[in-house]
């Protein structure tokens, strides 16, 4: 879903005073948050007769999501369960959506039954006990329908299932075949090859950069850490976090990317901005380190370059292995306080597991699938888009999806970690300053924040 | 002569009786009631609640505890907040004089009557104020673009390097330019309206005394403008210290220059919504309010003293 977040740009415009007022009003009923759905122990499972009864009782559900035209998938559900009416609400994309959700949760009223939550936000919301554990509604039986790493992402420390994966963004490399061919560069197999190619390319044509390292895109950084097998964050207990963003692996990446940016062979422009779109169209970047949603996004944003792009797996640190990380992707979660947990859970289950619904996501909204069935479906993987010269791009990313590390974890205060990244590590790219020193700073700022918030912090 | 004098005393007497009549006094309160209700509900109550909030500390782990003035002492030693306050103070000291001088010049020019197409001119200067700040900032952000922005393209045609409007050293000046563009027209209208209120006989007297256009502007118009200028200045103090939407909207274009604590308001916003430190954000907002009160009062004091001298 990452790409959808950029359709309208990020235009938070309210004044701080107004914002604060909203926060105040939100807080005035802090007592509204209840404890059900949190904690380590699973509630007793709902029996089949309870489920049947719930699905036949007239019920109204509210679903917050920013997936365009999701009514098509919702209609499929309503056809199967005519008693249940689902109201789709678009509460904003990304940050505004989460801000409203938080406010509603704190107010104790107005929160949806089901909400779209990106993978990286699951710990942030499960920490505040805002998500309902789906195990009592048969979630564990569905584990094998999803790619293993996505299940790892939605699973809590005590085995809770916090959400159903909706779409994913396993990372790969999109590159300009014409530029690579012109300068005799083969798609790099390792990061060493990539660096060599970057130097060769930029010395041959100083207007072209091998790729762009966006100083405002912590998602790429974490995705690359993920690929390298780093474990920057871990939730060891509800009140304890491990923060480890400046360890050896991170420093290896810091030296590598910081070095390439400093040398000037990789550019550092903010992404999803007008200049960045222009640069993609004009061939300033010979490749884009992106995710599985990238191909469709790019074909819409850089139309003038049709036919020139190809997809490949990410270059590797270890030439003998294939590994990748994830950037973007969403889930459907049931929100604490719902009066109809069974219907809500079954709705979240249906749209993300029903063959017809999941296929619609892939073919109508162009979301990259999270289910094994679809990733193996030839009608999906064998599509040959013109934009990529007829290459079976979906197959490339479907293969990459199998290589994503299953262990990666996010911090339970994602927004803060992201802001701090922008102001330390990201800034080091923009300023061409010492990235490894910036990693130490990032570590220090997250640690300080976590301690202020009452966490026990270890590294 | 005596007739008018009696009429005047009669009028003042009737005014006096109107002021003292009890039923009239009550109807006065009735008239301000709608405002008062909104004022209480939308301003005073949230303010009181924010003050209350600022005395607590809510943590993700451990819940809410009473913290006394802890948030305030933390804010006073918070380098990021202090840096932001100093930044907007610098902004105020440089941007506001430029903006007010431009507004003044425009108002005097229109009022002089020497300008052709004065109405068009007036409208042209005022139009930017009618453009929403969000749109204005997005538009300028585009013009500032280092690769394909208008200025970059002109510089490119001239064989010069692309100007870096949103770099560390120039971002504040670039924001000041946007704010000036937006508000010159607004201040001009205030000043122009004040000029229209200058009694005509003053001009006639000046003309009789042989004052030219410049002398009239200096000795009659400027002194007459003092209250209006002061009003503009106070508005500008408040506006400068509360700078928010322009940097917030330019942030995606220069994420590493305009950080989350670039201005105090931006800092309060990101504390509340990124870090969820609502209590600390409330304390920061209160301190910022205090800074604004002090700055406004200083401006008043200085200008009053000068007018007396």
Interface residues (C-beta under 8 A of the other chain):
Chain A: X9 X10 X11 X12 X13 X14 X15 X16 X17 X19 X20 X21 X23 X24 X25 X27 X28 X30 X99 X102 X127 X128 X215 X216 X238 X239 X269 X270 X272 X273 X274 X275 X278 X279 X284 X412 X413 X415 X416 X418 X419 X422 X423 X426 X427 X429 X430 X431 X449 X452 X453 X454 X455
Chain B: X46 X49 X50 X53 X59 X60 X61 X62 X64 X134 X142 X145 X146 X147 X148 X149 X168 X242 X244 X245 X248 X249 X252 X253 X254 X255 X256 X257 X259 X260 X265 X266 X268 X269 X270 X272 X273 X274 X275 X276 X277 X278 X281 X282 X285
